[in-house]
């Protein structure tokens, strides 16, 4: 390996904008930053005279090499920086620990008979979107209320094309839909209801409140107390929503109010979401920061990570203080939103008080949740550090565990689960149907699974694109078993030219975890430690994932195999039987007459099915 001479490479840096990437001794990415001049910025890290702060001082001691990517502008560099941080989670970058998404209310105004629904993201179609909201429950409640108030359809029928093809659904019979699918309401009348829905979602509640109160009085005077009670419940529901969306200013703007609180290596950012001048919700986000990091640096990192992932960007973001790169971040947000975005620091009035309130909330959340955060860190990152100490390893971020499941060799399957920083990363879980092994041979099955996993991963790395999610390799492989399973994994890795530590999770005679098998030695582990609990969770999760997949396949194959054995039952009739009967037991209990009613059946085939089970 060619040695990287940092001082020589510093001389080659261009004075252009771009992104720089710092690597440690294991070649892991530990920091990603952007610069308007790579030459000036990267050199600063290695100048002893500069006051860099504790975080940078510590990071520099671990840098073994750096690389850089030149861009055409500082804005391009910022976008690339955001993408690389999200992809690699560098150790010394401030990391947003929460990956939240917020729902919208979507009204399909482009349809002849519009619908109202929950949407997870806002796309560029002809629908109207309201939100984002901080509570999925609140969105569902609002949609349900609107359907009760305005009788908006909830079906997916294509109207008016499908009008009259099917009977009206239950919502029509319980008076929550006017059944446009049957032509019971004209397009014009239905559109009036939709217009009122849009006004309601824009916060104009007065009209509906007066109408509900009037109807409640009319029903009460007519001695229709059940209807009066129904109107009263609807009235309370609307009042509840109206009270939640209090006016915060009269400008009617969409804005987010941000403030942060930091303490040692923990940070919290509080966000108030204001839409059309109303405070519709708030949320807080945890960040992992470095000691000595300033609040404005935390806010800058948060803004870049949060708004790179959120589907909606407001017209204004209010902060307690100016942030570094504020102008280029404004430019980036404007490009993402498609309209001008302003980052402002209010100095007086209501807006300043809102920022102060957000700061108080952030401090309160940090104070209240600090112990919980510490416990969570102990269960996850702390537990991983215990494993590192036990095994004599460093820098374990990603762990993969494998298991095999079969029943007497039938439908053997393999599972691969992934833990990152002590937490399950379920998007990276993978299932394997064993193809090249006959019977119950767990060692051969495991060899096939590992060979396929890492061969595919090497191919993805070589081609530079992620085809099946195998690109990232683990820092540690954990096998569900002892020496035999570990040796199988080591042989596969050696054959493929890979160097990845492998340890076995060893169980006792009662099938309980007792220790780790690593480098031909069984290592005992304290059963009361967080490391032990993490191993047990990983082992149980690998087993659960394999068993669940195996049951699915076994159930599917059993249903198919039974039906396939019936004379005269091919693909079409098998599908018909599975579609019209809940399970095999229902097919077995059906009469010849019931079976013959299926579209693909005749009397002879129905008799064949009946005879097969009797």
C-alpha positions in Angstrom: 0.0 0.0 0.0 1.3 3.4 -1.0 1.9 5.7 2.0 -0.2 8.9 2.0 2.0 11.9 2.7 -0.3 14.5 4.1 2.1 17.5 3.8 2.7 16.6 0.1 -1.0 16.2 -0.7 -1.8 19.5 1.0 0.4 21.2 -1.6 -1.7 19.7 -4.4 -5.1 21.1 -3.1 -6.8 23.4 -5.6 -8.2 26.8 -4.6 -11.7 25.8 -5.8 -15.0 25.0 -4.0 -15.6 21.4 -3.1 -16.0 18.7 -0.5 -13.2 17.1 1.5 -13.4 13.7 3.1 -11.2 12.6 6.1 -10.2 8.9 6.6 -8.8 7.2 9.7 -6.3 4.3 9.9 -9.0 1.8 9.0 -9.9 3.9 5.9 -13.3 4.7 7.5 -14.7 8.1 6.7 -14.6 10.2 10.0 -15.5 13.6 8.7 -17.0 15.3 5.7 -16.9 19.1 5.1 -17.3 21.6 2.4 -15.2 24.6 1.4 -15.3 27.6 -0.9 -11.6 27.1 -1.3 -10.3 23.5 -0.6 -6.7 24.7 -0.5 -7.4 27.2 2.4 -9.9 25.1 4.3 -8.2 21.7 4.5 -4.8 23.2 5.3 -6.3 24.8 8.5 -6.7 21.4 10.0 -3.0 20.7 10.0 -1.7 24.1 11.1 -0.6 23.9 14.8 -0.9 27.6 15.4 -4.7 27.7 14.9 -7.2 27.3 17.8 -9.2 24.5 16.4 -11.3 23.4 19.4 -11.4 20.1 21.2 -13.4 18.3 18.5 -11.1 19.2 15.6 -7.9 18.6 17.7 -9.1 15.1 18.5 -10.2 14.4 14.9 -6.9 15.5 13.4 -5.0 12.9 15.5 -7.0 10.1 13.7 -6.6 11.4 10.1 -4.5 9.2 8.0 -5.5 10.5 4.6 -8.0 12.8 2.9 -9.6 13.1 -0.5 -11.6 15.8 -2.1 -14.2 16.4 -4.8 -14.1 19.7 -6.8 -17.5 21.3 -7.6 -18.5 24.2 -9.7 -19.9 26.3 -6.8 -20.2 26.4 -3.0 -23.9 25.5 -3.4 -23.0 22.3 -5.2 -20.5 21.5 -2.5 -23.2 21.9 0.2 -25.6 19.5 -1.6 -22.8 16.9 -2.0 -21.8 17.4 1.7 -25.3 16.7 2.8 -25.5 13.5 0.7 -22.2 12.2 1.9 -23.0 12.8 5.5 -26.3 11.0 5.2 -24.6 8.1 3.4 -21.6 7.6 5.6 -22.6 8.9 9.1 -19.0 10.2 9.8 -18.0 10.0 13.5 -17.0 13.7 13.9 -19.9 15.2 12.0 -22.9 16.3 14.1 -25.4 13.6 13.5 -29.2 13.9 13.5 -30.3 10.8 15.5 -34.0 10.9 14.6 -35.2 9.9 11.1 -38.8 11.2 11.2 -41.3 11.8 8.5 -44.4 13.9 8.7 -47.8 13.3 7.1 -49.8 15.5 4.8 -53.5 15.7 4.1 -54.0 15.3 0.3 -57.1 16.4 -1.6 -57.2 15.1 -5.1 -58.8 18.3 -6.6 -57.9 17.2 -10.1 -60.4 14.3 -10.0 -64.0 14.8 -11.1 -65.1 13.5 -7.6 -62.1 14.4 -5.3 -61.0 12.3 -2.4 -59.2 13.2 0.9 -56.4 11.0 2.2 -53.2 10.8 4.2 -50.0 11.2 2.2 -46.5 10.5 3.4 -44.8 12.9 1.0 -45.7 15.8 -1.2 -45.3 15.1 -4.9 -45.7 17.4 -7.9 -49.2 16.5 -9.0 -52.4 18.5 -9.3 -53.6 17.7 -5.8 -53.7 20.1 -2.9 -51.6 19.3 0.1 -52.0 20.6 3.7 -49.3 20.2 6.4 -46.9 18.7 7.2 -48.4 17.7 10.5 -46.5 16.3 13.5 -49.0 13.7 14.5 -50.3 10.8 12.2 -53.1 10.3 14.7 -54.2 13.9 14.4 -54.2 13.6 10.6 -56.3 10.5 10.7 -58.8 12.1 13.1 -59.1 15.2 10.9 -59.7 13.1 7.8 -62.3 11.0 9.6 -64.0 14.2 10.9 -64.0 15.8 7.4 -65.6 12.7 5.9 -68.4 12.8 8.5 -68.9 16.5 8.0 -68.8 16.7 4.3 -69.5 13.1 3.1 -66.4 12.9 1.0 -65.8 9.5 -0.6 -63.0 7.3 0.6 -63.0 4.6 -2.1 -60.5 4.2 -5.0 -63.1 3.8 -7.7 -62.4 5.8 -10.9 -65.4 8.1 -11.3 -67.5 8.7 -13.3 -66.1 5.8 -15.4 -66.9 3.1 -12.7 -70.3 4.6 -11.7 -72.9 2.0 -11.1 -70.6 -1.0 -11.6 -70.8 -2.0 -7.9 -73.1 -1.5 -5.0 -72.5 1.5 -2.7 -70.2 0.8 0.3 -70.9 0.9 4.0 -70.1 4.6 4.2 -73.2 5.4 2.2 -75.4 3.4 4.5 -74.0 5.1 7.6 -74.5 8.5 6.0 -70.8 9.3 5.6 -70.8 9.4 1.8 -73.3 10.7 -0.8 -72.4 7.7 -3.1 -71.2 9.6 -6.2 -70.4 6.0 -7.4 -74.2 5.5 -7.9 -74.9 9.0 -9.3 -76.8 10.0 -6.2 -75.1 13.4 -6.1 -74.1 15.6 -9.1 -70.6 16.7 -9.8 -71.5 20.3 -9.0 -73.0 19.5 -5.6 -70.1 17.3 -4.7 -67.7 20.1 -5.7 -69.4 22.5 -3.3 -68.6 20.1 -0.5 -65.0 19.9 -1.6 -64.7 23.7 -1.6 -65.9 23.7 2.0 -63.3 21.0 2.8 -60.5 23.2 1.4 -61.8 26.2 3.5 -61.9 24.0 6.6 -58.3 22.8 6.0 -57.3 26.5 5.6 -58.5 27.1 9.1 -61.9 28.7 8.3 -64.0 27.0 11.0 -66.7 29.7 11.8 -69.1 28.6 9.0 -69.1 24.9 9.9 -69.4 25.7 13.7 -72.5 27.8 13.1 -74.0 25.2 10.8 -73.4 22.4 13.3 -74.8 24.4 16.2 -77.9 25.2 14.1 -78.5 21.6 13.2 -78.0 20.5 16.8 -80.7 23.0 17.9 -83.1 21.9 15.1 -82.7 18.2 16.0 -83.1 18.9 19.7 -86.3 20.9 19.1 -87.7 18.1 16.9 -86.9 15.7 19.8 -84.4 13.8 17.6 -81.9 13.5 20.5 -79.7 10.9 18.8 -79.1 13.2 15.9 -78.6 16.2 18.2 -76.0 14.2 20.2 -74.2 13.3 16.9 -74.1 17.0 15.9 -72.8 17.9 19.4 -70.0 15.4 19.1 -69.0 16.8 15.7 -69.2 20.3 17.1 -66.8 19.4 19.9 -64.4 17.8 17.4 -64.2 20.9 15.2 -63.8 23.1 18.3 -60.9 20.9 19.4 -59.1 21.2 16.1 -59.8 25.0 16.0 -58.3 25.4 19.5 -55.2 23.4 18.6 -54.4 25.7 15.6 -54.0 29.0 17.5 -53.1 32.1 15.6 -49.4 33.0 16.1 -49.3 36.0 13.8 -51.5 37.7 11.2 -49.1 37.5 8.3 -50.4 34.0 7.4 -46.9 32.8 6.5 -45.4 29.3 6.5 -42.4 29.2 8.8 -40.4 27.0 11.0 -39.0 28.3 14.3 -35.8 26.6 15.5 -33.7 26.7 18.7 -31.3 24.3 20.3 -29.9 23.3 23.7 -26.5 21.5 24.1 -24.8 19.8 27.0 -21.5 17.9 26.6 -22.1 15.4 23.7 -25.9 15.7 23.6 -28.0 18.2 21.7 -31.7 18.9 21.1 -33.2 21.0 18.4 -36.8 22.2 19.0 -38.9 23.0 15.9 -42.3 24.9 15.9 -44.2 24.3 12.7 -46.3 27.3 11.6 -48.5 27.0 8.6 -50.7 29.8 7.2 -49.9 31.7 10.4 -51.0 28.9 12.7 -48.9 26.8 15.0 -49.9 23.3 13.9 -47.4 21.4 16.0 -43.9 21.1 17.4 -41.3 18.4 17.5 -37.8 17.9 19.0 -34.8 16.1 17.5 -31.8 14.6 19.3 -28.2 15.1 17.9 -24.9 13.5 18.7 -22.4 16.4 19.0 -18.8 16.8 20.0 -17.8 18.5 23.3 -17.3 22.2 22.9 -19.4 22.5 19.8 -21.3 25.8 19.6 -25.1 26.1 19.3 -24.8 27.9 15.9 -22.7 25.0 14.5 -25.3 22.5 15.8 -28.1 24.5 14.1 -26.2 24.7 10.8 -25.7 20.9 10.8 -29.3 20.2 11.7 -30.7 22.5 9.0 -28.6 20.8 6.3 -29.6 17.3 7.5 -33.2 17.9 8.3 -34.2 19.9 5.2 -32.3 17.5 2.9 -34.8 14.8 3.9 -38.1 16.7 4.7 -40.6 16.9 1.9 -41.7 20.4 2.7 -39.6 23.6 3.2 -41.4 26.7 4.5 -40.8 30.3 3.2 -39.0 31.3 6.4 -36.8 29.7 9.0 -36.3 31.7 12.2 -33.2 31.1 14.4 -31.9 32.5 17.7 -28.5 33.6 16.1 -26.8 33.8 12.7 -25.3 30.6 11.4 -22.2 30.0 9.3 -22.9 29.7 5.6 -26.3 31.2 6.1 -26.4 32.7 2.6 -25.5 29.5 0.7 -27.9 27.5 2.8 -30.6 30.0 1.9 -29.7 29.5 -1.8 -29.8 25.7 -1.4 -33.2 25.8 0.4 -34.6 28.2 -2.2 -33.5 25.8 -5.0 -35.1 22.8 -3.2 -38.4 24.7 -2.5 -38.7 26.4 -5.9 -39.5 29.7 -4.2 -37.5 32.1 -2.1 -36.6 30.9 1.4 -35.4 33.4 4.1 -33.3 32.5 7.2 -33.9 35.2 9.8 -32.9 36.1 13.3 -35.8 38.1 14.9 -34.7 40.8 17.3 -38.0 42.0 18.8 -41.7 41.3 19.1 -43.7 38.1 18.7 -41.2 36.4 16.5 -38.4 36.8 19.0 -40.6 35.5 21.8 -41.4 32.4 19.6 -37.7 31.7 19.2 -37.2 32.2 23.0 -40.1 29.8 23.6 -38.5 27.2 21.3 -35.2 27.5 23.1 -36.9 27.0 26.5 -38.6 23.9 25.2 -35.3 22.5 23.8 -33.6 23.0 27.2 -36.5 21.4 29.0 -36.5 18.3 26.7 -32.7 17.9 27.1 -32.9 18.2 30.9 -35.9 15.8 31.1 -34.6 13.2 28.7 -30.9 13.3 29.5 -31.0 10.2 31.7 -33.1 8.3 29.1 -30.7 9.2 26.4 -27.8 8.0 28.5 -29.6 4.7 29.1 -30.4 4.3 25.4 -26.8 5.0 24.6 -25.7 2.3 27.1 -28.0 -0.2 25.5 -26.7 0.5 22.0 -23.4 2.3 21.5 -22.2 1.4 25.1 -23.0 -2.3 24.4 -21.1 -2.2 21.2 -18.1 -0.7 23.0 -18.3 -3.6 25.5 -18.1 -6.1 22.6 -15.1 -4.2 21.1 -13.3 -4.5 24.4 -14.1 -8.3 24.7 -12.9 -9.1 21.2 -10.0 -6.6 21.1 -11.5 -4.7 18.1 -12.1 -1.1 17.3 -14.5 0.9 15.2 -17.5 -1.6 15.1 -20.4 0.2 13.5 -22.1 -2.4 11.4 -22.7 -6.0 12.5 -24.4 -8.7 10.5 -25.8 -11.9 11.9 -26.9 -15.0 10.0 -29.2 -18.0 10.8 -30.6 -21.0 8.9 -34.1 -22.4 9.3 -35.7 -25.6 7.9 -38.0 -28.5 8.9 -36.4 -31.8 8.2 -34.6 -30.2 5.3 -37.8 -28.8 3.8 -37.7 -25.3 2.4 -34.4 -24.3 3.9 -33.9 -20.5 4.2 -31.3 -18.2 5.5 -31.6 -14.8 7.2 -29.3 -11.9 7.4 -30.0 -9.2 9.9 -28.1 -5.9 10.4 -27.4 -3.8 13.5 -25.8 -0.4 13.2 -24.5 1.4 16.3 -26.3 -1.2 18.4 -29.7 -0.7 16.8 -31.5 -2.9 14.1 -31.3 -1.5 10.6 -34.3 -3.4 9.2 -34.1 -1.9 5.7 -30.9 -3.9 5.2 -32.3 -7.2 6.4 -32.2 -9.9 3.6 -33.8 -13.3 3.1 -32.3 -16.2 1.1 -34.0 -19.3 -0.3 -31.4 -22.1 -0.2 -31.0 -23.3 -3.8 -28.0 -25.6 -4.0 -28.4 -27.8 -0.8 -30.6 -30.8 -0.5 -31.8 -31.8 3.0 -31.0 -30.5 6.4 -27.3 -29.4 6.1 -27.0 -26.2 8.0 -23.3 -25.8 7.3 -23.6 -26.2 3.5 -26.7 -23.8 3.6 -24.7 -21.2 5.6 -21.8 -21.5 3.1 -24.3 -20.8 0.2 -25.9 -17.8 2.0 -22.5 -16.2 2.9 -21.1 -16.8 -0.6 -24.1 -15.3 -2.3 -24.2 -12.3 0.1 -20.5 -11.3 -0.3 -20.1 -12.2 -4.0 -23.1 -10.0 -4.7 -21.6 -7.2 -2.5 -18.3 -7.4 -4.3 -20.1 -7.1 -7.6 -22.0 -4.0 -6.5 -18.8 -2.4 -5.3 -17.1 -3.1 -8.5 -19.9 -1.8 -10.7 -20.4 1.2 -8.4 -24.1 0.8 -8.0 -26.4 -0.8 -5.3 -28.4 -3.5 -7.0 -29.6 -5.6 -4.0 -28.5 -3.6 -0.9 -25.3 -5.6 -0.3 -22.7 -2.9 -1.0 -21.9 -2.1 2.7 -19.8 -4.7 4.4 -19.9 -5.4 8.1 -17.2 -4.5 10.7 -18.2 -7.8 12.5 -20.0 -11.0 11.4 -21.9 -12.8 14.2 -22.8 -16.4 13.6 -25.6 -18.2 15.4 -23.4 -21.0 16.7 -19.9 -22.0 17.7 -16.7 -23.3 16.0 -18.4 -25.0 13.0 -20.4 -22.0 11.9 -17.5 -19.6 12.5 -15.1 -21.8 10.4 -17.6 -21.9 7.5 -17.8 -18.1 7.5 -14.0 -17.7 7.7 -13.5 -20.1 4.8 -16.0 -18.2 2.6 -14.3 -14.9 3.4 -10.8 -16.3 2.7 -11.9 -17.7 -0.6 -13.3 -14.2 -1.6 -10.2 -12.4 -0.3 -12.1 -10.5 2.5 -10.8 -9.7 6.0 -13.8 -9.3 8.3 -13.8 -10.5 12.0 -16.2 -13.4 12.7 -17.4 -14.5 16.0 -19.9 -17.1 17.1 -22.8 -16.6 19.6 -22.5 -19.8 21.6 -25.5 -21.3 23.5 -25.6 -23.8 26.4 -27.5 -27.0 26.6 -30.7 -25.1 27.6 -30.4 -23.1 24.3 -29.4 -19.9 26.2 -26.5 -17.6 25.2 -23.4 -18.3 27.3 -20.6 -16.5 25.4 -18.7 -15.7 22.2 -16.4 -17.9 20.1 -13.7 -15.8 18.5 -10.3 -16.8 17.1 -10.6 -20.4 18.3 -11.3 -19.3 21.9 -14.7 -19.2 23.7 -14.9 -15.9 25.6 -17.3 -15.8 28.7 -19.4 -12.7 29.0 -21.1 -11.2 32.1 -24.8 -12.1 31.8 -25.8 -8.9 33.5 -23.9 -6.6 31.0 -25.4 -4.5 28.2 -23.0 -6.3 25.8 -24.6 -9.7 26.7 -28.1 -8.3 26.3 -27.2 -6.9 22.9 -25.8 -10.3 21.8 -29.0 -12.0 23.0 -31.1 -9.5 21.0 -29.1 -10.0 17.9 -29.3 -13.8 18.2 -33.1 -13.8 18.8 -33.7 -11.3 16.0 -31.7 -13.5 13.5 -33.7 -16.5 14.6 -37.0 -14.8 14.5 -36.4 -13.4 11.0 -35.4 -16.8 9.6 -38.3 -18.6 11.3 -40.8 -16.1 10.0 -39.6 -16.4 6.4 -39.5 -20.2 6.6 -43.1 -20.3 7.9 -44.3 -18.1 5.0 -42.7 -20.4 2.5 -43.8 -23.6 4.2 -47.4 -22.3 4.4 -47.4 -21.2 0.8 -45.9 -24.5 -0.4 -48.2 -26.6 1.6 -51.3 -24.9 0.2 -50.0 -25.2 -3.3 -48.9 -28.7 -3.1 -52.3 -30.0 -1.7 -54.2 -28.3 -4.5 -51.8 -29.4 -7.2 -52.4 -33.0 -6.3 -56.1 -32.8 -7.2 -56.8 -34.3 -10.6 -58.1 -31.7 -13.1 -57.1 -28.7 -11.0 -54.6 -26.5 -12.9 -53.4 -23.0 -12.4 -56.7 -21.2 -13.1 -58.8 -23.5 -10.9 -56.2 -23.4 -8.1 -56.3 -19.6 -8.2 -60.1 -19.6 -8.1 -60.1 -22.0 -5.1 -57.6 -19.8 -3.2 -59.5 -16.6 -4.0 -63.0 -17.8 -3.0 -62.1 -19.9 0.1 -60.3 -18.6 3.2 -58.1 -21.7 3.6 -57.7 -25.4 2.8 -60.1 -26.3 5.5 -62.8 -24.2 3.8 -62.2 -26.0 0.5 -62.3 -29.4 2.3 -65.7 -28.5 3.9 -67.3 -27.1 0.7 -70.1 -29.1 -1.1 -70.0 -30.1 -4.7 -72.6 -27.5 -5.5 -70.6 -24.7 -3.8 -67.4 -25.7 -5.7 -69.2 -25.9 -9.0 -70.3 -22.2 -8.7 -66.7 -21.1 -9.2 -66.2 -19.5 -12.6 -63.5 -21.9 -13.7 -65.2 -25.0 -12.4 -67.5 -27.5 -14.0 -69.4 -30.4 -12.4 -66.7 -32.9 -13.0 -63.8 -30.8 -11.6 -65.9 -29.9 -8.6 -66.6 -33.6 -7.9 -62.8 -34.3 -8.3 -62.1 -31.7 -5.6 -64.8 -33.0 -3.3 -63.6 -36.7 -3.8 -60.0 -35.7 -3.1 -60.8 -34.5 0.4 -63.4 -37.2 1.2 
